[in-house]
Amino acid sequence: MRLDRKVGGGTGKSALLKGKVSIVTGGGQGIGEGISRALAREGAKVVVNDLVQERAEGVARDLKEIGADALGLQADVSNEAHVEKLVKEVIERFGRIDILVNNAGLAIVHEGKKAFIWEMRVEEWDRMLAVNLKAAFLCSKVVLRTMIKTGVSGGRIINISSVAAKSGFISSVAYISSKAGIIGFTKAAAREAAPYGITVNAIAPGVVDTPMMALSTTPERHKEICEMIPLGRWATPQDIAGTVLFLASDAASYITGATIDVNGGWVMF
C-alpha cells in the first residue's frame, strides 16, 4: 500500500480512498494534522475539525492548495450541540460521511510533569475525560446515526487511544483512564455498528513527536525513551496516519473491535 502519492494529478483512479468523506477531530495539529494530510493524499474529502478555528482552517487551506477537497470547521467536540452542528455542516456540504477519526485529545501537565492522583484537581479530571472519551462518544453517536440514515455501507470509525491505556504508565491517571475507556468503547461500538456494515477500531500509539508531547517531555527524557524503543525513535504523526489509512481502506473490511498497537516495539502486549 503506497502512502506517498501526491494529491491532485497524482492520485487519479488509484487513490485508496477516492471520494470518501472523512472527519478528523483535533485535525489542526500533531497526529490529527498528519492523519488529515494522509487522507487527502489518498483522495478523501477531509473535514478538519479543531477547537481553534485558525488551526482547522490553516490545515484545510494547505490541503486545498495541493488539490484536495477540504473544509476546516471549529467545534468543541466534547459539547453535544457543537457536534450536532459540525455533522450538519458536513452533510450540507458533502451529503454523507464515510470515515470518522476520533483523534481530539488533551493531556494536562503540572510544570512539565504529569500530575499524580493526589495532585490532580477534579476539574482537570473532568475536562480530560470530556475531551478524550466523551467526545468520541458524542461524535460516534451523531455520525453513526447519520451513516445509518443515509445508508452508508463500509463506514469506518477509528478512535485514537494510547499505549498508556494498556501499560498504565507514561501519563496521568486521568489520561490513562480516558484512553483505556476508548478501548472499551471501541469494542462496544463495534458490536452495535456491525449489522450496518460499519467497522469501529482503535489505534494505540506510543510516544509521538507532537507539540503536546514536547510540552511534557524534557530532551533528557526524550533520549531515555528512545533508548527503550526497539526501533530507536519516537513515532511521527505519519506513522499513525499510515495505520488510519489501512483501517479506513477495504483491506481492513473484516477487522472491527480491534486496537492496533503502533509503538515501535516499546511495549509488546
Legacy VTK file of the C-alpha trace (Angstrom):
# vtk DataFile Version 3.0
C-alpha trace
ASCII
DATASET POLYDATA
POINTS 269 float
0.000 0.000 0.000
1.722 3.193 -1.134
1.156 6.229 1.054
3.356 8.766 -0.726
1.188 9.696 -3.706
0.568 13.375 -4.338
-2.856 14.962 -4.115
-4.476 16.167 -7.325
-2.976 14.903 -10.536
-1.041 12.197 -8.729
-3.994 10.435 -7.115
-6.229 9.544 -10.047
-8.235 6.324 -10.049
-5.680 4.520 -7.904
-6.235 6.701 -4.809
-7.001 4.442 -1.868
-9.940 6.468 -0.521
-11.037 8.410 -3.588
-14.309 10.261 -2.955
-14.708 9.154 0.664
-15.850 11.868 3.066
-13.846 11.982 6.296
-13.895 13.935 9.552
-10.765 14.235 11.684
-11.315 15.706 15.147
-8.351 17.578 16.548
-7.090 17.705 12.978
-5.395 21.085 13.202
-2.054 19.909 14.599
0.028 16.922 15.672
-1.329 13.446 14.967
-4.601 14.851 13.651
-2.854 17.034 11.108
-0.810 14.056 9.920
-3.980 11.995 9.545
-5.763 14.798 7.674
-2.901 15.117 5.212
-2.674 11.343 4.689
-6.407 11.015 3.998
-6.189 13.853 1.491
-3.241 12.228 -0.274
-5.379 9.149 -0.791
-8.218 11.083 -2.398
-10.569 11.506 0.564
-12.545 14.665 1.146
-11.315 15.906 4.509
-13.152 17.871 7.170
-10.513 19.205 9.546
-12.032 19.883 12.964
-10.200 21.697 15.718
-11.051 23.631 18.863
-9.062 26.538 17.394
-10.594 27.837 14.186
-7.316 29.157 12.777
-5.692 25.738 13.053
-8.595 23.961 11.356
-8.769 26.472 8.539
-4.981 26.551 8.146
-4.660 22.810 7.546
-7.719 22.798 5.268
-6.218 25.660 3.274
-2.957 23.720 2.838
-4.875 20.677 1.609
-6.834 22.743 -0.889
-3.613 24.206 -2.257
-2.425 20.728 -3.213
-5.699 19.710 -4.826
-7.770 18.188 -2.006
-11.415 18.888 -1.270
-11.133 20.082 2.332
-13.129 22.034 4.878
-11.954 23.475 8.210
-14.562 23.602 10.972
-14.210 24.808 14.536
-16.071 22.844 17.230
-15.620 21.703 20.809
-16.355 18.026 20.262
-16.966 17.473 23.985
-20.112 19.609 23.543
-23.118 17.802 22.008
-24.575 20.927 20.410
-21.237 21.650 18.734
-21.035 18.090 17.418
-24.568 18.211 16.044
-23.749 21.479 14.241
-20.454 20.088 12.923
-22.074 16.993 11.424
-24.939 19.045 9.976
-22.444 21.295 8.175
-20.585 18.278 6.790
-23.795 16.714 5.469
-24.872 20.014 3.918
-21.530 20.276 2.131
-20.821 16.656 1.156
-24.083 14.744 1.640
-22.543 11.847 3.529
-19.835 10.752 5.974
-17.725 7.646 5.339
-14.879 7.971 7.839
-14.705 9.432 11.336
-11.373 9.673 13.131
-11.847 10.448 16.827
-8.433 11.946 17.436
-9.098 15.025 19.610
-7.204 14.648 22.862
-5.892 16.514 25.860
-3.066 15.902 28.322
-2.689 18.101 31.393
0.730 18.539 32.959
1.947 20.436 36.019
5.129 22.371 35.332
6.158 19.928 32.629
5.388 16.822 34.689
2.360 14.573 34.999
0.012 15.210 37.904
-0.261 12.394 40.427
-3.698 11.345 41.706
-3.289 13.384 44.872
-2.254 16.465 42.883
-4.963 16.402 40.220
-7.889 18.765 40.513
-11.399 17.471 39.883
-11.926 19.956 37.070
-8.788 18.640 35.351
-10.094 15.079 35.589
-13.486 16.147 34.225
-12.012 18.089 31.312
-9.663 15.280 30.257
-12.420 12.660 30.340
-14.671 15.030 28.391
-12.181 15.681 25.590
-10.565 12.245 25.411
-13.579 9.967 25.915
-16.905 11.783 25.951
-16.054 13.483 22.652
-15.521 10.124 20.948
-18.929 9.002 22.217
-20.669 12.178 21.038
-19.073 12.192 17.596
-19.663 8.484 17.077
-23.266 8.808 18.238
-24.130 11.541 15.762
-22.048 10.173 12.880
-23.359 6.612 13.269
-26.907 7.918 13.263
-26.103 9.779 10.044
-24.328 6.817 8.430
-27.289 4.538 9.164
-29.848 7.099 7.983
-28.031 7.775 4.701
-27.376 4.081 4.094
-23.579 4.298 4.162
-22.156 0.775 3.976
-18.493 0.244 4.718
-18.364 3.188 7.094
-15.303 3.485 9.295
-14.845 4.873 12.802
-11.263 4.992 14.033
-10.503 6.010 17.622
-7.101 7.126 18.886
-6.216 5.519 22.221
-2.688 5.231 23.668
-0.063 2.747 24.779
-0.716 4.235 28.233
-4.177 2.651 28.240
-2.594 -0.802 28.314
0.632 -0.163 30.197
-0.623 2.148 32.943
2.433 4.389 32.726
3.726 7.468 30.873
0.913 9.847 31.759
-1.572 10.851 34.449
-4.344 8.700 35.866
-6.974 10.813 34.079
-5.285 10.470 30.691
-4.748 6.736 31.137
-8.330 6.210 32.297
-9.727 8.148 29.341
-7.628 6.249 26.806
-8.475 2.892 28.404
-12.107 3.906 28.124
-11.594 4.391 24.386
-10.610 0.731 24.030
-13.745 -0.460 25.824
-15.886 1.990 23.897
-14.420 0.735 20.623
-15.388 -2.860 21.372
-18.951 -1.987 22.378
-19.475 0.359 19.440
-18.066 -2.223 17.011
-20.691 -4.770 18.067
-23.529 -2.268 17.712
-22.370 -0.905 14.340
-21.513 -4.249 12.726
-25.054 -5.083 11.499
-24.902 -1.912 9.388
-21.601 -2.822 7.747
-19.714 -0.191 9.767
-16.446 -1.052 11.494
-15.065 0.567 14.641
-11.412 0.173 15.556
-8.783 1.888 17.679
-5.091 2.697 17.422
-2.854 2.798 20.486
0.193 4.945 19.632
3.335 5.010 21.694
5.127 8.312 22.129
4.592 10.544 19.102
6.656 13.590 18.241
3.957 16.285 18.542
3.663 19.730 20.163
1.639 18.198 23.025
4.407 15.718 23.852
7.048 18.434 23.578
5.339 20.302 26.416
5.534 17.351 28.789
8.952 15.855 27.977
12.473 17.135 28.546
15.254 16.463 25.993
16.824 14.093 28.522
13.594 12.130 28.883
13.198 12.093 25.101
16.572 10.382 24.785
15.788 7.908 27.581
12.569 6.834 25.887
14.305 6.438 22.512
16.768 4.056 24.139
13.866 1.891 25.393
12.178 1.632 21.987
13.487 -1.254 19.841
13.119 0.819 16.667
15.148 3.550 18.347
12.941 6.568 17.717
9.671 8.260 18.591
6.759 7.842 16.213
5.862 10.577 13.769
2.259 11.581 13.021
2.753 9.884 9.654
3.369 6.548 11.395
-0.061 6.771 12.998
-1.660 8.077 9.823
-0.496 5.012 7.901
-2.458 2.762 10.233
-5.507 5.014 9.877
-5.315 4.620 6.100
-5.223 0.848 6.447
-8.213 0.753 8.799
-10.151 3.146 6.560
-9.491 1.067 3.452
-11.174 -2.006 2.005
-8.142 -4.037 3.103
-9.445 -3.801 6.695
-13.088 -4.605 5.926
-13.056 -7.710 8.176
-11.411 -6.018 11.166
-13.635 -4.490 13.844
-13.407 -4.019 17.599
-9.616 -4.213 17.427
-6.937 -1.997 18.945
-3.724 -1.852 16.938
-0.511 -1.045 18.798
1.814 1.369 16.999
4.668 1.928 19.435
7.892 0.818 17.745
8.049 -2.265 19.954
8.377 -0.230 23.153
5.672 -2.248 24.867
4.670 -5.610 23.408
1.325 -6.959 24.570
LINES 1 270
269 0 1 2 3 4 5 6 7 8 9 10 11 12 13 14 15 16 17 18 19 20 21 22 23 24 25 26 27 28 29 30 31 32 33 34 35 36 37 38 39 40 41 42 43 44 45 46 47 48 49 50 51 52 53 54 55 56 57 58 59 60 61 62 63 64 65 66 67 68 69 70 71 72 73 74 75 76 77 78 79 80 81 82 83 84 85 86 87 88 89 90 91 92 93 94 95 96 97 98 99 100 101 102 103 104 105 106 107 108 109 110 111 112 113 114 115 116 117 118 119 120 121 122 123 124 125 126 127 128 129 130 131 132 133 134 135 136 137 138 139 140 141 142 143 144 145 146 147 148 149 150 151 152 153 154 155 156 157 158 159 160 161 162 163 164 165 166 167 168 169 170 171 172 173 174 175 176 177 178 179 180 181 182 183 184 185 186 187 188 189 190 191 192 193 194 195 196 197 198 199 200 201 202 203 204 205 206 207 208 209 210 211 212 213 214 215 216 217 218 219 220 221 222 223 224 225 226 227 228 229 230 231 232 233 234 235 236 237 238 239 240 241 242 243 244 245 246 247 248 249 250 251 252 253 254 255 256 257 258 259 260 261 262 263 264 265 266 267 268
